[in-house]
Amino acid sequence: MNWFSRVLQSLFGNRKSKRTSKAKANGARPVLQSRDADSAEGEEAQKARGVGNLDHSRLRSAALQQGEKELLDKVARKVEAGRFELPHLPATSLALINLAGRPGVDVGRVVQLVSSDPSLASELLRVANSVLYAAHVPAQTLNEAVMRIGLRGLQTLIYSVSVKGTILKIKGLSSYSQEIWRQAFSVGNIARHIAPQFGIERERAFLIGLLHDVGKIALLAMLAKEEQEGQMIGPALVGRVFFVFHEKAGHRLATKWRLDDEIASVTGNHHNFAQNEEFGRSAAFASLAHKLDLYLSYDDDEDYNQLLSCEEFEYLGLDTARRDTVLQLARRAFAESATEAREAKAA
């Protein structure tokens, strides 16, 4: 049995409910099921309440047409052999990330490099004056904007702008690319808000959340090419491809982008975080932020509140008295991300 067959058998051969003790013992990913998920009316109602999410269990377990099964096999062969294109980060972004990370760097040099990229400069000013920083006096210059958000904040902003540009630049499948970006930014913002509860630096947490599922970018680019060649790409196929392959593709992309060892490890293994021997806590933290966004995206309070007993909290060792605070902070961050998205769209 090859690698792909073993993965499919383990994922879909003997599927259990998220509420069974066996699934919890094996560290399985949660299956988010609406109480009326089997009815068309219930599905439409849930879509109306939530924003949608490509990681929904209904997508990854939905039946595929024959052509979709063949494409899934094709993607498996490419991923296993490493034969797929990896998007590039812009050269200016890489230079700024490296420059901003140097101790004692001259802020003037940073501002000069930012000013050479109009789109990055405008985004820096917009973010510095956005709800995220809630400043009473607007920043009117790039220097003021950099000083407001700081060099660590600037690094996360550059990654954010670069990832967004890379995702939305993919030709075709625009609705999926929009959801990948929504999720990446939302998970990053949730991670930033809940970070102090776990003793993690806020901007570092944002990067872990933003980049943990970066493999989806490469996979979407692969599927977009197939669509251009006439293949029908539906949400069930996208959900299955993401679910099965995003960690493997993510580790390859993280290596190409020269992300540090911690983030590269998290991109490659965050759902089975207990098996991430080197960065298990960071992987569990990413998985928790991901789950918080997943449940909030479908506006299901009952399932969301059940996260109080999820494996990530246990693994991270957070006492039960503080878990409700995490859920409240995540809900606030999720709403804030939606506000930020509306502001960015209107700008």
C-alpha positions as CSV (number, residue, x, y, z in Angstrom):
1,M,0.0,0.0,0.0
2,N,1.5,3.4,-1.0
3,W,1.7,6.5,1.1
4,F,-1.4,8.1,-0.5
5,S,-3.5,4.9,0.0
6,R,-2.5,4.7,3.6
7,V,-3.4,8.3,4.2
8,L,-6.9,7.9,2.6
9,Q,-7.5,4.7,4.5
10,S,-6.5,6.4,7.8
11,L,-8.6,9.4,7.1
12,F,-11.7,8.0,5.5
13,G,-11.7,4.2,6.1
14,N,-13.2,4.1,9.6
15,R,-14.5,7.6,10.3
16,K,-15.7,8.2,13.9
17,S,-17.6,11.0,15.4
18,K,-15.6,13.8,17.1
19,R,-17.4,13.0,20.3
20,T,-16.2,9.4,20.6
21,S,-13.5,8.5,23.1
22,K,-11.5,6.6,20.4
23,A,-11.2,9.7,18.2
24,K,-10.0,11.8,21.2
25,A,-7.5,9.1,22.2
26,N,-6.0,9.1,18.7
27,G,-5.7,12.9,18.5
28,A,-8.1,13.0,15.5
29,R,-9.2,16.3,14.1
30,P,-12.6,17.4,15.3
31,V,-15.6,16.9,13.0
32,L,-17.7,19.9,13.0
33,Q,-21.2,18.7,12.4
34,S,-24.3,20.9,12.3
35,R,-27.3,19.5,14.1
36,D,-29.2,19.8,10.8
37,A,-26.2,19.1,8.5
38,D,-28.0,16.4,6.5
39,S,-30.8,18.7,5.3
40,A,-30.5,21.2,2.5
41,E,-32.4,23.8,4.5
42,G,-30.0,23.3,7.4
43,E,-27.0,23.8,5.2
44,E,-28.4,26.9,3.7
45,A,-29.2,28.3,7.2
46,Q,-25.7,27.5,8.4
47,K,-24.2,29.3,5.4
48,A,-26.4,32.3,6.1
49,R,-25.2,32.4,9.7
50,G,-21.5,31.8,9.1
51,V,-18.9,32.9,6.6
52,G,-18.1,29.5,5.3
53,N,-14.9,27.4,5.7
54,L,-13.1,25.1,3.4
55,D,-12.1,22.9,6.3
56,H,-15.6,22.0,7.2
57,S,-15.9,18.2,7.7
58,R,-18.8,18.0,5.2
59,L,-16.5,19.1,2.4
60,R,-13.6,16.7,3.2
61,S,-15.9,13.7,3.5
62,A,-18.2,14.5,0.6
63,A,-18.4,12.0,-2.3
64,L,-16.3,12.9,-5.4
65,Q,-17.1,12.4,-9.0
66,Q,-14.9,10.1,-11.1
67,G,-13.0,13.0,-12.6
68,E,-12.4,14.5,-9.2
69,K,-11.1,11.2,-7.9
70,E,-8.6,11.0,-10.8
71,L,-7.5,14.6,-10.1
72,L,-7.1,13.7,-6.4
73,D,-4.8,10.9,-7.4
74,K,-2.9,13.2,-9.7
75,V,-2.4,15.7,-6.9
76,A,-1.2,12.9,-4.6
77,R,1.5,11.8,-7.1
78,K,2.7,15.4,-7.5
79,V,2.8,16.1,-3.8
80,E,4.5,12.9,-3.0
81,A,7.2,13.4,-5.7
82,G,7.5,17.1,-4.9
83,R,6.6,18.0,-8.5
84,F,4.6,21.1,-8.1
85,E,5.3,24.8,-8.4
86,L,5.8,26.9,-5.2
87,P,4.9,30.6,-5.2
88,H,7.6,33.2,-4.6
89,L,7.6,35.9,-1.9
90,P,8.3,39.4,-3.5
91,A,12.0,40.4,-3.4
92,T,11.2,43.7,-1.6
93,S,9.3,41.8,1.1
94,L,12.1,39.4,1.7
95,A,14.6,42.3,1.9
96,L,12.4,44.1,4.4
97,I,11.8,41.1,6.5
98,N,15.5,40.5,6.8
99,L,16.3,44.2,7.4
100,A,13.6,44.7,10.1
101,G,14.9,41.6,11.9
102,R,18.4,43.0,12.5
103,P,19.2,44.4,15.9
104,G,19.7,48.1,16.0
105,V,18.6,48.7,12.4
106,D,18.1,52.2,11.3
107,V,14.4,52.9,11.0
108,G,15.2,55.4,8.2
109,R,16.6,52.6,6.0
110,V,13.4,50.6,6.7
111,V,11.2,53.5,5.7
112,Q,13.2,54.1,2.6
113,L,12.7,50.5,1.4
114,V,9.0,50.5,2.3
115,S,8.6,53.7,0.2
116,S,9.9,51.8,-2.8
117,D,6.8,49.6,-2.8
118,P,3.7,51.8,-3.1
119,S,1.2,49.0,-2.3
120,L,3.2,48.0,0.8
121,A,3.5,51.7,1.9
122,S,-0.2,52.4,1.5
123,E,-1.1,49.2,3.4
124,L,1.3,50.2,6.2
125,L,-0.4,53.5,6.6
126,R,-3.8,52.0,6.5
127,V,-3.0,49.3,9.1
128,A,-1.3,51.8,11.4
129,N,-4.5,53.8,11.4
130,S,-6.9,50.9,11.5
131,V,-9.0,49.4,14.3
132,L,-6.1,47.0,15.1
133,Y,-4.1,49.9,16.7
134,A,-7.1,52.1,17.7
135,A,-5.0,55.3,17.5
136,H,-6.6,58.6,18.3
137,V,-4.1,60.6,16.2
138,P,-3.6,59.3,12.7
139,A,-0.1,58.4,11.4
140,Q,0.5,60.7,8.5
141,T,4.0,59.5,7.4
142,L,5.6,56.1,6.9
143,N,8.1,56.9,9.7
144,E,5.2,57.5,12.1
145,A,3.5,54.3,10.9
146,V,6.6,52.2,11.5
147,M,7.2,53.7,14.9
148,R,3.5,53.0,15.8
149,I,3.5,49.3,14.9
150,G,7.2,48.6,15.6
151,L,9.7,46.6,13.7
152,R,8.2,43.2,14.9
153,G,4.8,44.5,13.9
154,L,6.3,45.6,10.5
155,Q,7.6,42.1,9.9
156,T,4.3,40.5,10.5
157,L,2.6,43.2,8.3
158,I,5.0,42.4,5.5
159,Y,4.3,38.7,5.7
160,S,0.6,39.4,5.8
161,V,0.7,41.7,2.8
162,S,2.9,39.3,0.9
163,V,0.8,36.2,1.7
164,K,-2.3,38.1,0.7
165,G,-0.8,39.2,-2.6
166,T,0.5,35.7,-3.3
167,I,-2.9,34.2,-2.7
168,L,-5.0,36.7,-4.5
169,K,-2.7,36.6,-7.5
170,I,-3.6,33.1,-8.3
171,K,-5.6,33.1,-11.5
172,G,-9.0,31.5,-11.2
173,L,-10.8,30.0,-8.2
174,S,-11.1,33.4,-6.7
175,S,-13.8,32.4,-4.1
176,Y,-11.4,29.8,-2.7
177,S,-8.4,32.2,-2.6
178,Q,-10.6,34.8,-0.7
179,E,-11.5,32.1,1.9
180,I,-7.8,31.1,2.3
181,W,-6.9,34.7,3.0
182,R,-9.8,35.2,5.3
183,Q,-8.9,32.2,7.3
184,A,-5.1,32.9,7.4
185,F,-5.6,36.5,8.7
186,S,-8.4,35.5,11.1
187,V,-6.3,32.6,12.6
188,G,-3.3,35.0,12.9
189,N,-5.4,37.7,14.6
190,I,-7.0,35.1,17.0
191,A,-3.5,33.8,17.8
192,R,-2.3,37.4,18.5
193,H,-5.2,38.0,20.9
194,I,-4.9,34.8,22.9
195,A,-1.1,34.7,23.0
196,P,-0.6,36.3,26.4
197,Q,-2.7,33.5,28.0
198,F,0.0,31.1,26.9
199,G,3.1,33.2,27.4
200,I,3.7,33.7,23.7
201,E,4.8,37.0,22.2
202,R,1.9,38.6,20.3
203,E,3.5,39.2,17.0
204,R,5.2,35.8,17.0
205,A,1.8,34.3,17.6
206,F,0.3,36.2,14.7
207,L,3.0,34.8,12.4
208,I,2.4,31.2,13.6
209,G,-1.4,31.6,12.9
210,L,-1.0,33.4,9.6
211,L,1.5,30.9,8.1
212,H,0.4,27.6,9.7
213,D,-1.7,26.6,6.6
214,V,0.5,28.2,4.0
215,G,0.6,24.9,2.0
216,K,-3.0,25.7,0.8
217,I,-1.5,28.5,-1.4
218,A,0.6,26.0,-3.4
219,L,-2.3,23.5,-3.6
220,L,-4.7,26.1,-4.8
221,A,-2.3,27.2,-7.5
222,M,-2.0,23.6,-8.6
223,L,-5.8,23.3,-8.8
224,A,-6.2,26.6,-10.6
225,K,-4.0,25.3,-13.4
226,E,-6.1,22.2,-13.7
227,E,-9.2,24.4,-13.9
228,Q,-7.6,26.3,-16.8
229,E,-7.2,23.0,-18.6
230,G,-10.9,22.2,-18.3
231,Q,-11.2,20.3,-15.0
232,M,-14.2,21.1,-12.9
233,I,-13.0,22.1,-9.4
234,G,-15.8,22.0,-6.7
235,P,-15.6,22.7,-3.0
236,A,-15.6,19.1,-2.0
237,L,-12.5,18.4,-4.1
238,V,-10.8,21.6,-2.7
239,G,-11.7,20.6,0.8
240,R,-10.3,17.1,0.3
241,V,-7.1,18.3,-1.3
242,F,-6.5,20.8,1.5
243,F,-7.2,18.3,4.3
244,V,-5.0,15.6,3.0
245,F,-2.0,17.5,1.6
246,H,-1.7,21.0,3.1
247,E,0.8,20.1,5.8
248,K,3.2,18.3,3.4
249,A,2.9,21.2,0.8
250,G,3.2,23.7,3.6
251,H,6.6,22.3,4.8
252,R,8.0,22.5,1.3
253,L,6.8,26.1,0.9
254,A,8.1,27.1,4.3
255,T,11.5,25.7,3.3
256,K,11.5,27.6,0.0
257,W,10.5,30.8,1.8
258,R,13.3,30.2,4.3
259,L,10.9,30.5,7.2
260,D,12.5,29.7,10.6
261,D,12.6,26.2,12.0
262,E,9.7,26.7,14.4
263,I,7.2,27.9,11.7
264,A,8.4,25.4,9.1
265,S,7.8,22.6,11.6
266,V,4.4,23.9,12.5
267,T,3.4,24.2,8.8
268,G,4.4,20.6,8.4
269,N,2.7,19.1,11.5
270,H,0.1,21.0,13.5
271,H,-3.0,18.8,13.6
272,N,-1.2,15.9,15.1
273,F,0.7,18.3,17.3
274,A,1.6,15.7,20.0
275,Q,3.8,14.0,17.3
276,N,5.6,17.3,16.7
277,E,8.5,16.4,19.0
278,E,10.5,19.6,18.5
279,F,7.8,22.3,18.5
280,G,4.8,20.6,20.0
281,R,3.5,23.6,22.0
282,S,3.7,25.9,19.0
283,A,1.9,23.3,16.8
284,A,-0.8,22.8,19.5
285,F,-1.2,26.6,19.7
286,A,-1.6,26.8,15.9
287,S,-4.2,24.0,16.0
288,L,-6.1,25.7,18.7
289,A,-6.3,29.0,16.9
290,H,-7.3,27.2,13.8
291,K,-10.2,25.4,15.6
292,L,-11.4,28.6,17.2
293,D,-11.7,30.2,13.7
294,L,-13.3,27.1,12.3
295,Y,-16.1,27.0,14.8
296,L,-16.6,30.7,14.8
297,S,-16.8,30.8,11.1
298,Y,-20.0,28.7,11.3
299,D,-21.5,30.7,14.2
300,D,-22.3,27.6,16.2
301,D,-22.2,28.5,19.9
302,E,-22.8,25.0,21.2
303,D,-19.9,23.4,19.3
304,Y,-17.7,26.5,20.0
305,N,-18.2,26.2,23.7
306,Q,-17.3,22.5,23.6
307,L,-13.8,23.6,22.7
308,L,-13.2,24.3,26.4
309,S,-12.4,20.5,26.7
310,C,-10.4,20.2,23.5
311,E,-7.0,18.4,23.4
312,E,-5.1,21.5,22.7
313,F,-6.0,23.1,26.0
314,E,-5.0,19.9,27.8
315,Y,-1.7,19.7,25.9
316,L,-0.8,23.3,26.5
317,G,-1.6,23.0,30.2
318,L,-4.0,25.9,30.5
319,D,-6.1,25.7,33.6
320,T,-9.9,25.5,33.1
321,A,-10.5,28.8,34.8
322,R,-8.7,30.7,32.0
323,R,-10.1,28.7,29.0
324,D,-13.3,30.7,28.9
325,T,-11.2,33.9,28.6
326,V,-9.5,32.5,25.6
327,L,-12.8,31.7,23.9
328,Q,-14.0,35.3,24.6
329,L,-10.8,36.8,23.3
330,A,-11.0,34.7,20.2
331,R,-14.6,35.7,19.5
332,R,-13.5,39.4,19.8
333,A,-10.5,38.8,17.5
334,F,-12.8,37.1,14.9
335,A,-15.1,40.1,14.9
336,E,-12.2,42.4,14.6
337,S,-10.8,40.5,11.6
338,A,-14.2,40.9,9.9
339,T,-14.1,44.6,10.5
340,E,-10.6,44.9,9.3
341,A,-11.6,43.0,6.1
342,R,-14.4,45.4,5.5
343,E,-12.1,48.4,6.0
344,A,-9.5,46.9,3.6
345,K,-12.2,46.3,1.0
346,A,-13.5,49.8,1.2
347,A,-10.0,51.4,1.1
